Amino acid sequence: MRRTLVEWAKSIAVAFVLLVIIKTFIFQMFTITSGSMEGTLLVGDFLAVSKSAYGATVPGTGVQFPGYSEPDRGDVIVFRGHHEPIDLVKRLVGMPGDTLEMRRGVLHVNGDAQEEPYVRHTVPDSDTSHAWMRWQRDYLIGQAAENASSYFPTRDNWGPIVVPQNRYFVMGDNRDESLDSRYWGFVPPESIKGKAVFLYFSYDRSSAGFPVLGSIRWDRLGTLLR
């Protein structure tokens, strides 16, 4: 009996260590709780986030393992917010050195209008300005920089601004209802937790109580993110 208990304890300890290693260096689980990424991601989606994609960091040391890829335009990433200490998920749309601007809700990168089939506009006629957006004045270029004192960006009309080196610009796919880089600025690489890879579970959170078979979104399970 005692030997059996010891073996059980060893098995539990090994399983716990493996779980910690997987969560720290390989995969992190993330749950969608807001609509800022609709319709790519829905409230109630559960994401598998690859921490090894860009290289996981050893907790408390600042030491980072090399990843198998680099952050790239179009990636859906999970990162630690610097305006509030929570993990967020957005789409990376601006790389270091990019010139970004938005005109009538259309994103332009380096002068080219972007085709973004994943973007959704839920309230297109409610373009508004916000005091937080005035940080952009320090990154304006061209004529906009010359008139920075009279620069008042709005949700759908702003820029052109240049993304600094070693920084990224992110936005939600639900462009009309996303609090993103337009409002609080750039994302440093050390804040990025990983790349969202696929959905391993999803259910309709509007259903009462614990998820039941009828509330599970079966068609979303295993969906690869692009």
C-alpha positions as CSV (number, residue, x, y, z in Angstrom):
1,M,0.0,0.0,0.0
2,R,2.8,2.4,1.0
3,R,4.7,1.6,-2.2
4,T,1.6,2.3,-4.3
5,L,1.1,5.7,-2.6
6,V,4.8,6.6,-3.3
7,E,4.4,5.7,-6.9
8,W,1.2,7.7,-7.1
9,A,3.0,10.7,-5.5
10,K,5.9,10.4,-8.0
11,S,3.4,10.3,-10.9
12,I,1.6,13.3,-9.7
13,A,4.9,15.2,-9.2
14,V,6.1,14.4,-12.7
15,A,2.8,15.4,-14.2
16,F,2.9,18.7,-12.3
17,V,6.4,19.4,-13.5
18,L,5.5,18.6,-17.1
19,L,2.4,20.9,-16.8
20,V,4.6,23.8,-15.5
21,I,7.1,23.3,-18.3
22,I,4.4,23.1,-21.0
23,K,2.7,26.2,-19.7
24,T,5.9,28.2,-19.2
25,F,7.8,27.3,-22.4
26,I,5.4,25.8,-25.0
27,F,1.7,26.6,-24.7
28,Q,-0.5,29.0,-22.8
29,M,-4.2,28.8,-22.7
30,F,-6.2,32.0,-23.2
31,T,-10.0,32.7,-23.0
32,I,-11.8,35.4,-25.1
33,T,-13.9,37.6,-22.8
34,S,-14.5,40.6,-25.1
35,G,-15.7,41.2,-28.6
36,S,-12.7,43.2,-29.8
37,M,-11.6,40.4,-32.2
38,E,-15.0,39.5,-33.7
39,G,-15.6,37.8,-36.0
40,T,-12.2,36.1,-35.9
41,L,-12.6,35.3,-32.2
42,L,-15.8,35.1,-30.3
43,V,-16.5,35.5,-26.6
44,G,-16.2,32.0,-25.2
45,D,-13.4,30.9,-27.5
46,F,-10.5,29.1,-25.8
47,L,-7.1,29.7,-27.6
48,A,-3.9,27.7,-27.6
49,V,-1.1,30.2,-27.6
50,S,2.3,29.1,-28.8
51,K,4.9,30.6,-26.4
52,S,7.7,28.9,-28.3
53,A,6.8,30.6,-31.6
54,Y,8.7,33.8,-30.7
55,G,10.8,32.3,-27.9
56,A,9.7,31.7,-24.3
57,T,11.2,33.7,-21.4
58,V,12.5,32.0,-18.3
59,P,10.4,33.5,-15.4
60,G,12.3,36.0,-13.2
61,T,15.5,35.9,-15.3
62,G,14.9,37.8,-18.5
63,V,16.6,35.0,-20.4
64,Q,14.7,34.2,-23.6
65,F,15.0,31.0,-25.7
66,P,15.1,31.5,-29.5
67,G,11.7,31.0,-31.2
68,Y,11.0,29.2,-34.5
69,S,9.6,32.4,-36.0
70,E,9.5,36.2,-35.6
71,P,6.4,38.4,-35.1
72,D,5.0,39.2,-38.5
73,R,2.2,41.4,-39.9
74,G,-1.1,39.6,-39.7
75,D,-0.2,37.4,-36.6
76,V,-2.8,37.2,-33.9
77,I,-0.7,37.7,-30.7
78,V,-1.3,37.6,-26.9
79,F,0.6,40.2,-25.0
80,R,0.7,42.0,-21.6
81,G,-1.0,45.4,-21.7
82,H,1.1,48.3,-20.5
83,H,-1.9,50.5,-20.0
84,E,-3.4,47.9,-17.7
85,P,-1.8,44.7,-16.3
86,I,-3.8,42.1,-18.1
87,D,-3.1,39.8,-21.1
88,L,-4.7,40.9,-24.3
89,V,-5.2,39.5,-27.8
90,K,-5.0,41.6,-31.0
91,R,-3.8,41.4,-34.6
92,L,-0.3,42.7,-35.4
93,V,-0.7,45.2,-38.2
94,G,2.4,47.4,-37.9
95,M,6.0,46.4,-38.0
96,P,9.0,48.5,-36.9
97,G,9.6,51.2,-39.4
98,D,6.2,51.0,-41.0
99,T,4.2,54.1,-41.9
100,L,0.6,53.7,-40.8
101,E,-2.5,55.7,-41.4
102,M,-6.2,55.2,-41.5
103,R,-8.7,56.9,-43.8
104,R,-12.4,56.3,-43.5
105,G,-11.8,53.1,-41.6
106,V,-9.3,51.7,-44.1
107,L,-5.8,50.9,-42.9
108,H,-2.9,52.0,-45.1
109,V,0.6,50.6,-44.6
110,N,3.5,52.3,-46.3
111,G,1.0,54.1,-48.5
112,D,-0.9,51.0,-49.6
113,A,-4.5,50.4,-48.6
114,Q,-4.8,47.0,-46.9
115,E,-7.1,44.2,-47.9
116,E,-8.2,42.7,-44.5
117,P,-10.9,40.1,-45.0
118,Y,-10.9,39.4,-41.2
119,V,-12.0,43.0,-40.3
120,R,-15.5,43.7,-39.1
121,H,-17.2,47.1,-38.8
122,T,-20.1,46.8,-36.3
123,V,-20.9,50.5,-35.8
124,P,-19.3,52.2,-38.9
125,D,-21.2,55.5,-38.5
126,S,-19.9,56.3,-35.0
127,D,-16.4,57.7,-35.7
128,T,-15.2,59.5,-32.6
129,S,-12.1,61.1,-31.1
130,H,-10.5,60.2,-27.8
131,A,-8.0,62.2,-25.7
132,W,-5.8,59.1,-25.3
133,M,-5.1,59.1,-29.1
134,R,-3.1,62.3,-28.8
135,W,0.1,60.3,-28.0
136,Q,0.3,59.9,-31.8
137,R,1.5,63.5,-32.2
138,D,5.0,62.4,-31.3
139,Y,5.2,60.0,-34.2
140,L,3.6,62.0,-37.0
141,I,5.4,62.5,-40.3
142,G,5.1,64.9,-43.2
143,Q,2.5,67.7,-43.2
144,A,0.7,66.1,-40.2
145,A,3.9,66.6,-38.2
146,E,4.1,70.2,-39.2
147,N,0.6,70.7,-37.9
148,A,0.8,68.5,-34.8
149,S,-0.7,71.1,-32.5
150,S,-4.0,70.9,-34.5
151,Y,-3.9,67.1,-34.9
152,F,-7.0,65.5,-33.5
153,P,-7.2,61.8,-34.6
154,T,-10.4,59.8,-34.6
155,R,-11.1,56.1,-34.5
156,D,-11.3,55.8,-38.3
157,N,-9.0,58.7,-39.4
158,W,-5.5,59.1,-38.1
159,G,-1.8,59.3,-39.0
160,P,0.4,59.0,-40.8
161,I,2.6,57.8,-38.0
162,V,5.8,55.8,-38.0
163,V,6.3,52.7,-35.9
164,P,9.6,53.0,-33.9
165,Q,12.3,50.4,-34.1
166,N,11.7,47.5,-31.7
167,R,8.0,48.3,-31.4
168,Y,4.7,46.9,-32.9
169,F,1.3,48.3,-33.6
170,V,-1.8,46.1,-33.0
171,M,-5.5,46.4,-33.6
172,G,-8.6,44.4,-33.0
173,D,-10.4,42.8,-35.9
174,N,-13.6,44.4,-34.7
175,R,-12.3,47.8,-35.6
176,D,-15.2,49.8,-34.3
177,E,-15.2,48.3,-30.8
178,S,-11.5,47.7,-30.0
179,L,-9.3,49.5,-27.5
180,D,-6.0,49.0,-29.2
181,S,-2.7,50.7,-30.3
182,R,-4.7,53.6,-31.8
183,Y,-5.5,54.6,-28.2
184,W,-2.6,53.5,-26.0
185,G,0.4,53.1,-28.3
186,F,2.9,50.6,-29.4
187,V,3.7,47.1,-28.0
188,P,7.3,46.3,-27.0
189,P,8.6,42.8,-27.9
190,E,9.2,41.9,-24.3
191,S,5.4,42.2,-23.6
192,I,4.5,39.6,-26.2
193,K,3.5,36.3,-24.6
194,G,3.1,34.3,-27.8
195,K,1.2,33.6,-31.1
196,A,-2.4,32.4,-31.0
197,V,-2.4,29.2,-33.0
198,F,-5.8,27.4,-32.8
199,L,-9.1,27.1,-30.9
200,Y,-9.3,24.0,-28.7
201,F,-12.7,24.8,-27.3
202,S,-15.6,27.3,-27.8
203,Y,-19.0,27.7,-26.3
204,D,-21.8,30.3,-26.2
205,R,-21.4,32.2,-22.9
206,S,-24.9,33.6,-23.2
207,S,-26.1,30.1,-22.3
208,A,-27.0,29.8,-18.7
209,G,-24.7,27.8,-16.4
210,F,-21.9,25.4,-17.2
211,P,-21.3,24.6,-20.9
212,V,-23.6,21.9,-22.1
213,L,-23.6,20.0,-25.4
214,G,-26.1,22.5,-26.9
215,S,-24.0,25.5,-26.1
216,I,-20.7,24.2,-27.5
217,R,-19.7,25.6,-30.9
218,W,-18.6,22.3,-32.4
219,D,-17.7,23.9,-35.8
220,R,-15.1,26.1,-34.2
221,L,-13.2,23.4,-32.4
222,G,-9.7,23.0,-33.9
223,T,-10.0,26.1,-36.0
224,L,-6.5,27.4,-37.1
225,L,-6.0,31.1,-36.7
226,R,-4.8,33.2,-39.7
